């Protein structure tokens, strides 16, 4: 029996809701406020209070290391593939879309995203009073809110561009994308007490992206190169001097 992504997402939502319910059920509002001001871990306090004999202090570091490593790996994989797709669509320079001849791994995107990540860590740690985890995670959340704002706004715009000749066409339901765009834009604003360094990091990343896009557009104009085709229409093995993968045997 196969499991769909909707089912996995639903299980994740239920788990998050159960965690939130357990925290507010075990801890008092005063304790929650103290944990927030001390930047502590609410779940640790729940375990300490609900099961004092459980050795959570010895187990939690291993869980934290695994969670951080897993999240970092997923983000690096996603970033390298995103860079590959943008390079193939001529949004970024085409050399960033190169892949290995055998495995078709986007090595250029992986190298670029790794260098970018190391630069972010160096920039954040240059301030001894900053919290590297809070700043990088806050910047990620801020950029995701900006992306969600643009995506929901695009869903509204696509409503007026329906192609009546196509039988399948995505239409966003009701006012949900408008509400989502407004809420995401509100949460991305400076009135949510976000640290200023997070806006600086996000601005620097946006500046790097704009510069790379301008360089790509200038090169394309000089070489009379048109825009790339969508990644979904491409063969991932079709790189410069890289043969496509052999057809699957029946």
N, C-alpha and C positions, 0 to 999 in steps of 0.2 A: 504494500500500500504506500503510494507516494505522498509526500508532504509538500504542500504548496507554500509559497512565500507568504501568502495571507495568513495561513495557519501559524507559521512561525512568528510572524509579526503579532498576531493575536495573543500567543503564549507570552511573548516578551512584554506586551502591554499589561497582561494580567499579573505577571511577576512584579513589574514596577509598581502597580497599584497595591499589591499585597505588601510590598516593602514599605510604601508610604503609610499604609494603614497600620502596620506593625509599629512604625516609629511613633506616630501620633497617639497610638494606644498605650504604649509602654512609658513614654517620656512625657513629662509635664511641659506646659508652655514655657515655664521658667528655665527648665533644663535645655529645651531646644534653643532658646535665645542665647543661653550661655555657650552652647556648642557652636552656634553660628558666629558669635563674636570671637570665640577662640579658634575658629577655623578647624574645629575638630570633626571627628567622624561619628555621625549619629548612629550608624549601625553598630559600631563598637560599643557604644553606651547601651544600646538595646540588649546586646548579648550579655554585657556585664550585669545588667540589671535583671534580665530574664533568666539567665543561667550562669550564676556566679562561678560555678566549678568548671565551666568549659574553658579550655586554654586558648582563647581567641587571640591573645597577644602573641602566641607562638605560631599560630596558623595564618593569621591575617597577613604578615609580611610576604609569605609565599603566594597567597592569593593576589596581593597587590602587584607583585612583580610579574606574575603570569598575565594579569589583566592589562597592565601597562604595555608589556611586550606584545601581546596579542593585538591591542589597539594600534600600537605603532606600526606593526607589520601590515595590518589591514590598510591603514592610512597611506603607507608607502606604496603598497601595491596599487591602491586606487589612484594615487597621484601620478605614478609612472604611466598607467594606462590612459589616464586623462590627458597627460602631456602628449602621449602618442597620438591619440585621436585628434587633438587640436593641431598637432603638427601636420597630420595627414589632410586636414581641412584648410591648411595654410593660414591658420590663426597664429601659430608659432612657427619659428624657422623649421624647415623640413628636416635638417639633420637630427632634430630631437625625436623624429619618428622612425629612426633606424632600428632594425631588429636583428637578432642573431640569425645566421643562415640555417642552423639546425633546428633549434627550439622555437624560433620566432619570438624570443623574449625581447621586449623593448628596452635594450640596455642603455640607450641614450637617455630615455626618460627616467630610468632608475638612477643613473649617475647624476642627472640634473636635480632630481628631487632630493637625493641624498646630500648633495652639496648645499642645496637650499635649506634643508633641515639643520645641517651643521651650522650654517650661518645664522639661522634663527636662535639656536641654542647659545652660540657665542654672543649674539647681541643681547639676549635676555640676561645671561649671566654676567655681562659687563657691569651691571648695576648690582652691587652686593646686597642692597636692601630689597631687591625684587624677589618674588616667588615664581620660579621658573615654571612649575606645573600649572599654577593658577593663571599665569599670563598666557602661556601657549594654549591651554584649554579654553580660556576666555576668548582668545583671538579666533580659535577654530569655531566656537559657538557663534561669535559675531559674524564671521564670514558665511557660515551656514545660514544664518538668519537673513543676510543680504541675498544669498542665492535663492532661498525660498521665497523671498519677496518678489524677485524678478521672475521666478518660475510661475508663481501664481498670477502675476500680472500678465505674463505671456499667455496663460490659459484663458484669461478674459479677452485678450486681443484675438486669439485664434477663433473665438466664437463668431466673429464677423468675417472670417476668411474660410468658411466651410466650402468645400468643393462638392457640389451636388452630383457630380459624375462619379464620385467614389462611394462605394457601398459601406466602407468602414472608415469612420472619422471620429476622433476623440472629441468629446464635448464635456467640459467641466460642469459638474452638477450645481445648479442654482447659484446662490450668492456665496457659496463656500470659498471659492478662490479670492473673492474680494475681501471677505472677512479675514482669511488667512494672510493675504498680503498686508492688510492694515495692521494686524497683530504682530506679524514678523517685523515690519518696519518700526512699530512702536518699541518692541523689545530690543531692536538694534540701536535705538537712540541713546544719546548721552545721559538721559534722565533716569537710567536704571543703575546709576552708580558704578559704571564700568571703569576700570583703571585706564588712565590716559595712555599708558604704554601699549595697551592692546590696540588702540586706534592707530598708534604709530607703526606697530608691526603690520597691521592690515593695510595701512596706506603704503608702506614700503613694498609689500607684496603686489599691491595693485599697480604701483609705479613700475615694478619690474615687468609685470605682464603687459602693460601699455607700451613700454619701450620695446619689448620683443615683438609685439604686434606691429608697431610702426616699422621696425627693421624688416619684418617679413613682408609688409605691404610695399615698402620701398624696393626690396629685391624683386618682388613679383612684377612691379611696374617696369623695372629696368630690364627684366628678362622676358617681358610679355607673357607671364605665366598667369593663367586664369585661376579662379578659386578651386580648391580641392573638392572632391565629391564626398558625400556623407560617409562616415566610417562604416555604417551598416551595409553600404553597397560595395565595400572594398574587401579584398582578400588580405588577411593579416600577413600572409607570407609574401605579398607582392611588394617587396622593398627594392631599393636600388641594387641591382645585380644579384638579387636573391630569387631563386626559382620558387614557384608556388608549391605547396605541399602536394604529394602524390594523391591521386584519387583513392578513396576507400575501397577495398576489395569486397566483393559480395560473396 
